Amino acid sequence: MNKSQVASPSILLIYIIIVFLYHLFGYTGHFGFDDLHYAELAVDLLHGSVNFEDHYAYRFPVILFTSLSYLIFGISDFASSLPALAITITILIIVFNILRKKGPKATIIGLSICTFSNWFLFYSDKLMPDIYVALSVIWALAIIHRYKFKSDKSRTTLYAFLLAFSLLFGFMSKGTIVLILPLLLFLLITDIIKRRDLKFWLYSAISGIGLLALYLLAIWLFTGNVMKRFDVIANNSYLNLCSYDQQSLQILLKRIFLGFFELSIFQSLATGFIFVFAILFQRKGLRYFKLDDSFSFFLVSAVILFLSANFMTISPNSYAPMCLDPRHYLFLVPVVSIPASKIIVDYFESKKAALQIFIALICITIISFFLEGSTFWKLYLPLSGLFSVYFFIKSGERFQHLFILLFAAILLLIPLDMIRYAQKVKYRKQRELVVEQVLENNSDCIIISNEVQKRLLAYYGSFKSDQAHRFLSYDEFEIDTAIGGKKLMLLNGYTRYLAGMEHNDLPYYAQNISPLNRAVFESKELDLFIYEMREFPLPDQSETPLLSTFNDFENAPPFWKQMDQDISTDIKYAGEKSNQVSEFSSTFEYPLDSLQTIDIHGLLVQCSLYCYAEDRTSTKIIVSLENNEGAYFWEALGINRYIKAYSNWWPVTFDVTIPKKDLRSDSSLKVYVWNSDKQKVYIDNFGIRITDIPVSP
């Protein structure tokens, strides 16, 4: 091949620079749960401590590289991001080395598909194991590919060992590496049928068994139980939306026949696969499965990995496919970028498979229009337009360069949106202010905040166990309200969002700041407020209760309008009955005039119930005030986000504050559940408490 046809390393350098620029301008900090837990485990490792009862501790590459980064650079956001950045760059180097001899055009397109995939770029600097799994998969395939198509096969033992080691690296990073097994099995069976490379697979199996035995031996030496990792995973498992084996068959079928494909489209994971699957629908498309050349190898690998990601179980005990979170599927992006790059180059050079590509793009574009997100406008519609216009243009070098430039620019639209969002969040500014206003300006005090902010504060303080500050979440503080000393409350809209909380989920004293609590710092731009807490008004302790009612749907209490046909004995949380909400549940209706003998300042209506739903629902708890003219006060809370797994019972609470000015005569307070989409929903143990509280007009 002519040297001018080989991609220059300067192309790779440009994409590496883009990754670092994204980290500089698009960094949004930490999620506050898994990532900060890895950070804490890395700090523990620095201090010579490993908790083998924690299944995250067995993700050793993540913990080890983060710990080394902290050792060299100190505990900081940069040190937390550096290992992931290094892993990301390693992936790009592997993709570049595979594509470079195919020419600059294919290299630029392939690196663009990989780098500009918004979730791949988003996780390029995150302290999470999924980018490590992506490295393991592309590394393993690069080794097999090089052995099959690039080597003289004189170093079979070395290649076999490297393959086994790359897979062990992925296994130690996260168990989702098992999704590569169907592909490895297909490659092995194909080679057995064709009677080729059998020594490579034999040596790989021997190396893999040997390395796995050493790994299990190390676990046995440290824990005394060779299966400790698997026991800990089982002990730490919990019911969630990804527990497909513990939900209805309907949920499982939606996951494998609809959910993953929807996710791939609206999260733009499908970009490269549009071209890969389009090429299979041409005449004799199945010939690629013979794996006779480099292109076929990566084309088939991408297809099988995609199908494995959708259909394969990750549980050895039951059929439970992977959770629908784009980070779990990052490993697909580098793999598919390789065959997709050649398909696109063939398209604009010779219009190869033009009709199939055009139809595939149009179909995905139409589907994306009906899905959530902005991928229709910012990805699929522009891509369809570009490929459609180019179809009618005579191919030429000048137009090809323009096509590549526009293709990369379109892929960048969504990452640019992510950068704009990061600039709005201003995480680095938030961290600077929190460290200065809370940790540096105060000592020997208690800081109360949401769970994510609490974890971030501990991280900012390097997880020191002897520091003067004490960090408590709202739930932890309410358990121990008698704690003495100076108390600060930190309200941060961004970390509250990361904690999965809405304003309604805040405790009463955080929703209604007492005038006695001094504002230490305020920033409306960042939605960041710090208060020195001198009083914690809790209506259930310090105010006057007006009414309390509880409906277990066994017998209707006073003021409840109960429809007997909706009382069910099939599914119940407690007792013998529950309320199946066909559209409207049993309704609590209370005349406000019966409260007028009391000098009411305002009302706090506290609702609590247990809810059961078999699928995603728009069902809401409604609190309203109504008179002869209709509802004049109306508050609603969607229950779906409280459901951690369908076909199970979950508690839901809803607190509504009603100012005195909204209390009119001849009115009724109504509380009920509205199942607007008429999904199969049940409620039980519906409690309502009404309290007189001081509310500002």
SESE-207453 format. One record per residue (C-alpha): residue number from 1; residue in one letter; x, y, z. Coordinates in steps of 0.05 Angstrom, whole numbers, plus 5000, padded with zeros to 4 digits. Example, Ala and Ser with C-alpha at 12.3 -4.5 7.8 and 13.67 -1.06 7.14 Angstrom:
! residues 2
num|residu|east|north|up
1|a|5246|4910|5156
2|s|5273|4979|5143
***
This chain:
! residues 697
num|residu|east|north|up
1|m|5000|5000|5000
2|n|5024|5070|4983
3|k|5046|5108|5045
4|s|5002|5166|5026
5|q|4942|5119|5034
6|v|4960|5103|5106
7|a|4928|5148|5157
8|s|4976|5194|5193
9|p|4983|5191|5269
10|s|4964|5265|5269
11|i|4892|5243|5256
12|l|4892|5202|5320
13|l|4923|5261|5357
14|i|4864|5306|5336
15|y|4814|5258|5367
16|i|4855|5251|5430
17|i|4855|5327|5436
18|i|4779|5328|5426
19|v|4772|5279|5484
20|f|4812|5324|5530
21|l|4775|5386|5506
22|y|4710|5351|5523
23|h|4737|5337|5592
24|l|4756|5410|5599
25|f|4690|5439|5577
26|g|4639|5383|5583
27|y|4656|5353|5651
28|t|4594|5348|5696
29|g|4627|5316|5756
30|h|4605|5253|5791
31|f|4539|5216|5795
32|g|4549|5209|5870
33|f|4535|5135|5880
34|d|4576|5081|5845
35|d|4631|5127|5821
36|l|4644|5157|5890
37|h|4641|5088|5920
38|y|4697|5067|5874
39|a|4735|5130|5896
40|e|4727|5111|5969
41|l|4749|5040|5956
42|a|4810|5067|5920
43|v|4827|5111|5980
44|d|4818|5050|6025
45|l|4867|5012|5982
46|l|4917|5068|5990
47|h|4911|5058|6065
48|g|4920|4982|6057
49|s|4847|4964|6068
50|v|4801|4923|6023
51|n|4730|4905|6041
52|f|4719|4837|6010
53|e|4645|4838|6031
54|d|4634|4892|5979
55|h|4624|4866|5908
56|y|4651|4931|5879
57|a|4718|4917|5911
58|y|4727|4858|5863
59|r|4728|4906|5803
60|f|4801|4909|5814
61|p|4827|4946|5752
62|v|4781|5005|5767
63|i|4802|5007|5840
64|l|4876|4996|5827
65|f|4884|5048|5771
66|t|4844|5100|5811
67|s|4885|5085|5873
68|l|4951|5095|5834
69|s|4924|5160|5805
70|y|4907|5185|5875
71|l|4976|5164|5899
72|i|5011|5205|5845
73|f|4964|5265|5837
74|g|4925|5267|5902
75|i|4851|5258|5911
76|s|4820|5304|5860
77|d|4771|5304|5801
78|f|4829|5302|5752
79|a|4859|5242|5787
80|s|4791|5208|5787
81|s|4782|5221|5712
82|l|4853|5204|5690
83|p|4848|5128|5688
84|a|4784|5131|5646
85|l|4816|5181|5599
86|a|4876|5135|5592
87|i|4830|5076|5577
88|t|4791|5117|5526
89|i|4854|5138|5490
90|t|4878|5066|5489
91|i|4813|5046|5455
92|l|4822|5101|5403
93|i|4893|5077|5391
94|i|4868|5006|5378
95|v|4814|5030|5330
96|f|4865|5075|5295
97|n|4915|5018|5286
98|i|4861|4973|5256
99|l|4837|5027|5208
100|r|4900|5065|5190
101|k|4919|5020|5131
102|k|4850|5027|5102
103|g|4865|5100|5089
104|p|4853|5169|5120
105|k|4779|5170|5099
106|a|4760|5106|5134
107|t|4803|5124|5194
108|i|4770|5192|5203
109|i|4700|5164|5195
110|g|4714|5106|5243
111|l|4745|5150|5296
112|s|4687|5199|5289
113|i|4635|5144|5299
114|c|4672|5120|5360
115|t|4694|5185|5392
116|f|4632|5227|5378
117|s|4583|5175|5403
118|n|4554|5218|5458
119|w|4554|5165|5513
120|f|4623|5140|5495
121|l|4648|5211|5501
122|f|4608|5224|5564
123|y|4639|5165|5600
124|s|4709|5179|5574
125|d|4726|5214|5639
126|k|4679|5180|5688
127|l|4701|5136|5746
128|m|4661|5076|5722
129|p|4680|5006|5699
130|d|4641|5006|5633
131|i|4696|5039|5593
132|y|4743|4985|5619
133|v|4697|4932|5591
134|a|4696|4969|5525
135|l|4772|4965|5524
136|s|4771|4891|5541
137|v|4724|4875|5483
138|i|4760|4915|5429
139|w|4827|4892|5455
140|a|4806|4819|5451
141|l|4778|4827|5381
142|a|4841|4864|5358
143|i|4884|4806|5383
144|i|4841|4754|5347
145|h|4839|4797|5284
146|r|4914|4808|5283
147|y|4928|4735|5293
148|k|4880|4714|5237
149|f|4895|4767|5185
150|k|4959|4803|5201
151|s|5009|4754|5232
152|d|5049|4696|5205
153|k|5019|4654|5262
154|s|5088|4637|5289
155|r|5071|4665|5358
156|t|5008|4628|5374
157|t|5024|4621|5448
158|l|5033|4697|5456
159|y|4969|4715|5420
160|a|4930|4662|5459
161|f|4957|4688|5525
162|l|4941|4761|5507
163|l|4870|4741|5488
164|a|4860|4706|5555
165|f|4890|4764|5593
166|s|4846|4816|5557
167|l|4784|4776|5576
168|l|4807|4768|5648
169|f|4819|4844|5650
170|g|4746|4854|5629
171|f|4721|4801|5678
172|m|4757|4834|5736
173|s|4729|4902|5714
174|k|4656|4881|5710
175|g|4617|4817|5699
176|t|4583|4844|5636
177|i|4643|4819|5596
178|v|4603|4754|5592
179|l|4564|4786|5534
180|i|4624|4771|5490
181|l|4617|4696|5500
182|p|4567|4684|5443
183|l|4614|4718|5395
184|l|4674|4678|5419
185|l|4633|4614|5413
186|f|4613|4633|5342
187|l|4685|4647|5322
188|l|4708|4581|5352
189|i|4653|4540|5318
190|t|4667|4574|5251
191|d|4741|4557|5257
192|i|4725|4485|5277
193|i|4681|4477|5216
194|k|4734|4507|5171
195|r|4790|4470|5209
196|r|4833|4532|5219
197|d|4868|4565|5278
198|l|4850|4507|5324
199|k|4916|4511|5360
200|f|4903|4585|5376
201|w|4836|4568|5408
202|l|4865|4510|5447
203|y|4922|4552|5474
204|s|4873|4608|5490
205|a|4829|4560|5530
206|i|4890|4534|5568
207|s|4914|4605|5582
208|g|4845|4627|5603
209|i|4835|4569|5650
210|g|4904|4581|5679
211|l|4894|4656|5690
212|l|4824|4645|5719
213|a|4853|4592|5766
214|l|4906|4642|5790
215|y|4852|4695|5799
216|l|4808|4649|5840
217|l|4869|4626|5880
218|a|4885|4699|5897
219|i|4813|4708|5921
220|w|4819|4645|5963
221|l|4884|4669|5994
222|f|4853|4737|6013
223|t|4784|4713|6034
224|g|4788|4639|6048
225|n|4732|4626|5998
226|v|4748|4613|5925
227|m|4676|4633|5905
228|k|4675|4695|5949
229|r|4663|4744|5893
230|f|4602|4707|5868
231|d|4574|4699|5939
232|v|4582|4773|5953
233|i|4547|4791|5888
234|a|4489|4747|5907
235|n|4486|4776|5978
236|n|4489|4848|5952
237|s|4437|4840|5899
238|y|4372|4879|5906
239|l|4306|4885|5871
240|n|4305|4939|5817
241|l|4277|4955|5748
242|c|4332|4911|5717
243|s|4308|4849|5756
244|y|4271|4822|5695
245|d|4267|4753|5725
246|q|4225|4781|5782
247|q|4176|4821|5741
248|s|4120|4803|5694
249|l|4130|4768|5628
250|q|4104|4831|5595
251|i|4162|4871|5622
252|l|4213|4819|5599
253|l|4183|4815|5528
254|k|4183|4891|5522
255|r|4256|4891|5543
256|i|4280|4841|5492
257|f|4235|4858|5433
258|l|4228|4933|5440
259|g|4266|4966|5498
260|f|4338|4954|5474
261|f|4323|4975|5403
262|e|4289|5039|5428
263|l|4348|5053|5473
264|s|4397|5042|5417
265|i|4361|5092|5373
266|f|4343|5149|5420
267|q|4410|5144|5456
268|s|4446|5144|5388
269|l|4480|5077|5401
270|a|4451|5053|5335
271|t|4489|5102|5290
272|g|4542|5053|5265
273|f|4494|4994|5265
274|i|4449|5029|5214
275|f|4503|5017|5162
276|v|4523|4949|5187
277|f|4453|4920|5185
278|a|4439|4955|5118
279|i|4497|4918|5085
280|l|4470|4851|5108
281|f|4406|4862|5068
282|q|4441|4863|5001
283|r|4445|4802|4956
284|k|4488|4747|4987
285|g|4496|4787|5051
286|l|4503|4724|5092
287|r|4570|4709|5058
288|y|4603|4754|5110
289|f|4590|4702|5164
290|k|4643|4659|5132
291|l|4694|4707|5163
292|d|4742|4703|5105
293|d|4770|4773|5111
294|s|4783|4830|5160
295|f|4719|4868|5142
296|s|4675|4807|5151
297|f|4707|4793|5219
298|f|4688|4861|5248
299|l|4621|4864|5213
300|v|4599|4797|5241
301|s|4630|4814|5309
302|a|4589|4878|5313
303|v|4524|4842|5294
304|i|4533|4785|5343
305|l|4553|4832|5400
306|f|4491|4874|5386
307|l|4446|4813|5388
308|s|4481|4787|5450
309|a|4473|4854|5485
310|n|4398|4848|5473
311|f|4382|4775|5484
312|m|4436|4744|5528
313|t|4424|4735|5602
314|i|4475|4761|5652
315|s|4449|4717|5708
316|p|4471|4643|5714
317|n|4407|4626|5751
318|s|4352|4657|5709
319|y|4338|4694|5645
320|a|4355|4766|5660
321|p|4382|4808|5602
322|m|4424|4870|5613
323|c|4393|4932|5643
324|l|4372|4987|5595
325|d|4426|5038|5612
326|p|4470|5063|5554
327|r|4534|5058|5595
328|h|4528|4982|5596
329|y|4533|4980|5520
330|l|4594|5025|5509
331|f|4633|4964|5485
332|l|4590|4963|5421
333|v|4614|5031|5398
334|p|4688|5019|5382
335|v|4672|4951|5350
336|v|4618|4976|5302
337|s|4658|5038|5283
338|i|4707|4994|5245
339|p|4661|4960|5194
340|a|4616|5021|5190
341|s|4674|5064|5167
342|k|4688|5019|5106
343|i|4614|5015|5088
344|i|4608|5091|5089
345|v|4672|5100|5048
346|d|4646|5051|4996
347|y|4581|5090|4995
348|f|4611|5158|4977
349|e|4665|5129|4932
350|s|4622|5081|4891
351|k|4550|5086|4918
352|k|4556|5014|4941
353|a|4493|4989|4977
354|a|4464|5059|4969
355|l|4392|5038|4967
356|q|4397|4994|5029
357|i|4433|5049|5068
358|f|4382|5101|5045
359|i|4323|5058|5067
360|a|4355|5040|5134
361|l|4369|5113|5149
362|i|4299|5135|5131
363|c|4268|5080|5174
364|i|4311|5097|5235
365|t|4297|5171|5225
366|i|4221|5159|5223
367|i|4225|5116|5286
368|s|4267|5167|5322
369|f|4214|5221|5310
370|f|4167|5183|5356
371|l|4219|5171|5411
372|e|4241|5217|5467
373|g|4303|5259|5462
374|s|4331|5303|5406
375|t|4365|5251|5363
376|f|4314|5260|5307
377|w|4332|5333|5297
378|k|4405|5331|5316
379|l|4428|5264|5288
380|y|4384|5221|5244
381|l|4349|5275|5203
382|p|4415|5310|5185
383|l|4448|5243|5169
384|s|4390|5223|5124
385|g|4394|5291|5090
386|l|4469|5285|5079
387|f|4466|5215|5050
388|s|4406|5232|5007
389|v|4438|5294|4977
390|y|4504|5259|4965
391|f|4468|5203|4929
392|f|4452|5251|4872
393|i|4521|5283|4870
394|k|4574|5256|4824
395|s|4629|5227|4867
396|g|4693|5268|4868
397|e|4751|5280|4915
398|r|4727|5349|4934
399|f|4657|5325|4950
400|q|4684|5266|4988
401|h|4724|5312|5034
402|l|4663|5355|5045
403|f|4621|5293|5059
404|i|4670|5270|5113
405|l|4672|5338|5145
406|l|4596|5344|5147
407|f|4589|5273|5172
408|a|4635|5287|5231
409|a|4601|5353|5244
410|i|4532|5320|5249
411|l|4559|5268|5298
412|l|4585|5326|5340
413|l|4517|5360|5348
414|i|4494|5319|5408
415|p|4562|5322|5444
416|l|4560|5398|5435
417|d|4493|5397|5469
418|m|4524|5359|5526
419|i|4578|5412|5531
420|r|4526|5467|5534
421|y|4491|5429|5590
422|a|4557|5423|5628
423|q|4569|5497|5621
424|k|4500|5509|5651
425|v|4513|5461|5709
426|k|4581|5492|5724
427|y|4604|5433|5766
428|r|4674|5459|5777
429|k|4646|5525|5802
430|q|4598|5487|5847
431|r|4654|5447|5877
432|e|4697|5509|5888
433|l|4640|5544|5925
434|v|4620|5484|5966
435|v|4692|5471|5988
436|e|4702|5544|6005
437|q|4635|5559|6038
438|v|4626|5493|6075
439|l|4692|5458|6087
440|e|4740|5516|6092
441|n|4697|5569|6126
442|n|4668|5522|6177
443|s|4696|5471|6224
444|d|4668|5422|6275
445|c|4598|5424|6247
446|i|4544|5380|6217
447|i|4526|5388|6143
448|i|4457|5363|6122
449|s|4441|5352|6049
450|n|4417|5301|5998
451|e|4452|5234|5992
452|v|4494|5253|5931
453|q|4517|5319|5961
454|k|4534|5283|6026
455|r|4578|5234|5987
456|l|4611|5290|5948
457|l|4628|5327|6012
458|a|4662|5265|6039
459|y|4699|5258|5973
460|y|4721|5331|5975
461|g|4747|5318|6045
462|s|4787|5258|6019
463|f|4743|5209|6059
464|k|4780|5226|6123
465|s|4750|5191|6182
466|d|4778|5240|6233
467|q|4755|5306|6202
468|a|4715|5354|6244
469|h|4657|5357|6194
470|r|4602|5307|6197
471|f|4560|5295|6134
472|l|4488|5270|6140
473|s|4433|5258|6089
474|y|4363|5283|6104
475|d|4342|5213|6124
476|e|4401|5203|6171
477|f|4390|5270|6204
478|e|4316|5259|6216
479|i|4334|5195|6252
480|d|4379|5233|6300
481|t|4350|5302|6308
482|a|4379|5310|6378
483|i|4451|5319|6352
484|g|4481|5382|6382
485|g|4530|5432|6353
486|k|4530|5478|6293
487|k|4488|5454|6235
488|l|4489|5475|6162
489|m|4440|5454|6109
490|l|4464|5453|6037
491|l|4410|5456|5983
492|n|4437|5441|5913
493|g|4388|5432|5856
494|y|4438|5394|5812
495|t|4458|5342|5864
496|r|4385|5336|5886
497|y|4370|5316|5814
498|l|4427|5266|5815
499|a|4399|5237|5879
500|g|4333|5224|5844
501|m|4296|5274|5888
502|e|4244|5326|5871
503|h|4224|5385|5914
504|n|4168|5343|5944
505|d|4220|5292|5969
506|l|4255|5344|6013
507|p|4238|5343|6087
508|y|4190|5395|6112
509|y|4244|5439|6143
510|a|4281|5441|6076
511|q|4218|5459|6036
512|n|4197|5513|6086
513|i|4258|5550|6111
514|s|4247|5580|6179
515|p|4261|5655|6185
516|l|4307|5637|6243
517|n|4354|5600|6197
518|r|4406|5647|6169
519|a|4427|5644|6096
520|v|4503|5634|6095
521|f|4508|5632|6019
522|e|4460|5639|5961
523|s|4468|5630|5886
524|k|4405|5628|5844
525|e|4447|5618|5782
526|l|4474|5552|5809
527|d|4411|5535|5850
528|l|4458|5530|5910
529|f|4438|5553|5980
530|i|4471|5543|6048
531|y|4434|5557|6113
532|e|4457|5557|6185
533|m|4402|5517|6218
534|r|4376|5541|6285
535|e|4306|5512|6280
536|f|4277|5450|6247
537|p|4202|5457|6243
538|l|4172|5388|6238
539|p|4096|5389|6233
540|d|4087|5319|6259
541|q|4123|5340|6323
542|s|4112|5415|6334
543|e|4046|5433|6301
544|t|3972|5417|6311
545|p|3945|5355|6276
546|l|3874|5366|6250
547|l|3855|5299|6220
548|s|3885|5231|6207
549|t|3854|5175|6166
550|f|3877|5107|6141
551|n|3844|5063|6089
552|d|3867|4991|6083
553|f|3807|4977|6037
554|e|3780|4924|6083
555|n|3724|4970|6107
556|a|3714|5042|6083
557|p|3731|5094|6138
558|p|3690|5158|6145
559|f|3696|5209|6088
560|w|3719|5156|6038
561|k|3679|5143|5974
562|q|3695|5071|5959
563|m|3673|5034|5896
564|d|3662|4961|5914
565|q|3674|4937|5843
566|d|3746|4962|5848
567|i|3762|4927|5913
568|s|3807|4867|5896
569|t|3828|4805|5934
570|d|3876|4782|5879
571|i|3935|4827|5895
572|k|3944|4861|5962
573|y|3999|4890|6004
574|a|3970|4873|6071
575|g|3905|4844|6097
576|e|3856|4812|6048
577|k|3840|4869|6000
578|s|3868|4926|5959
579|n|3841|4979|5911
580|q|3850|4964|5837
581|v|3852|5033|5805
582|s|3813|5025|5740
583|e|3816|5100|5729
584|f|3801|5135|5795
585|s|3814|5104|5863
586|s|3772|5107|5924
587|t|3768|5181|5942
588|f|3778|5216|6008
589|e|3731|5277|6009
590|y|3730|5323|6069
591|p|3689|5388|6076
592|l|3734|5447|6093
593|d|3679|5483|6131
594|s|3686|5432|6186
595|l|3755|5460|6199
596|q|3735|5533|6201
597|t|3723|5533|6276
598|i|3798|5530|6284
599|d|3843|5589|6269
600|i|3877|5556|6211
601|h|3941|5585|6184
602|g|3949|5536|6127
603|l|3944|5461|6114
604|l|3997|5408|6104
605|v|3966|5346|6072
606|q|4012|5286|6079
607|c|3994|5225|6038
608|s|4026|5156|6041
609|l|4007|5092|6006
610|y|4034|5029|5975
611|c|4030|5021|5900
612|y|4034|4961|5853
613|a|4040|4969|5778
614|e|4054|4917|5724
615|d|4084|4966|5675
616|r|4105|5038|5666
617|t|4048|5083|5685
618|s|4028|5157|5687
619|t|3986|5145|5749
620|k|3986|5204|5798
621|i|3965|5220|5869
622|i|3919|5280|5866
623|v|3907|5331|5921
624|s|3854|5382|5903
625|l|3807|5434|5931
626|e|3739|5437|5897
627|n|3674|5476|5902
628|n|3612|5481|5860
629|e|3652|5514|5804
630|g|3702|5457|5801
631|a|3775|5448|5824
632|y|3811|5513|5841
633|f|3872|5481|5874
634|w|3906|5420|5844
635|e|3972|5385|5859
636|a|3996|5319|5829
637|l|4053|5270|5840
638|g|4071|5216|5789
639|i|4083|5150|5824
640|n|4123|5115|5769
641|r|4191|5140|5793
642|y|4178|5110|5862
643|i|4170|5041|5831
644|k|4237|5006|5835
645|a|4212|4942|5801
646|y|4144|4928|5769
647|s|4097|4875|5796
648|n|4120|4891|5867
649|w|4094|4936|5923
650|w|4130|5003|5936
651|p|4117|5060|5985
652|v|4098|5129|5958
653|t|4092|5193|5998
654|f|4066|5261|5977
655|d|4064|5324|6019
656|v|4024|5384|5996
657|t|4024|5452|6029
658|i|3961|5493|6020
659|p|3965|5568|6038
660|k|3907|5598|6077
661|k|3889|5643|6019
662|d|3869|5581|5979
663|l|3820|5557|6032
664|r|3750|5577|6010
665|s|3683|5564|6042
666|d|3636|5512|6015
667|s|3695|5472|5989
668|s|3720|5402|5996
669|l|3790|5372|6001
670|k|3796|5312|5955
671|v|3853|5262|5955
672|y|3853|5204|5905
673|v|3895|5166|5854
674|w|3884|5178|5780
675|n|3905|5123|5732
676|s|3902|5164|5669
677|d|3932|5112|5622
678|k|3891|5056|5654
679|q|3950|5010|5666
680|k|3941|4953|5716
681|v|3953|4990|5782
682|y|3935|4972|5854
683|i|3941|5013|5918
684|d|3937|4994|5991
685|n|3945|5023|6060
686|f|3927|5094|6039
687|g|3941|5142|6097
688|i|3925|5217|6099
689|r|3945|5266|6154
690|i|3923|5339|6155
691|t|3962|5388|6197
692|d|3953|5462|6213
693|i|4018|5498|6196
694|p|4041|5570|6189
695|v|4046|5586|6115
696|s|4066|5653|6085
697|p|4010|5685|6044
***
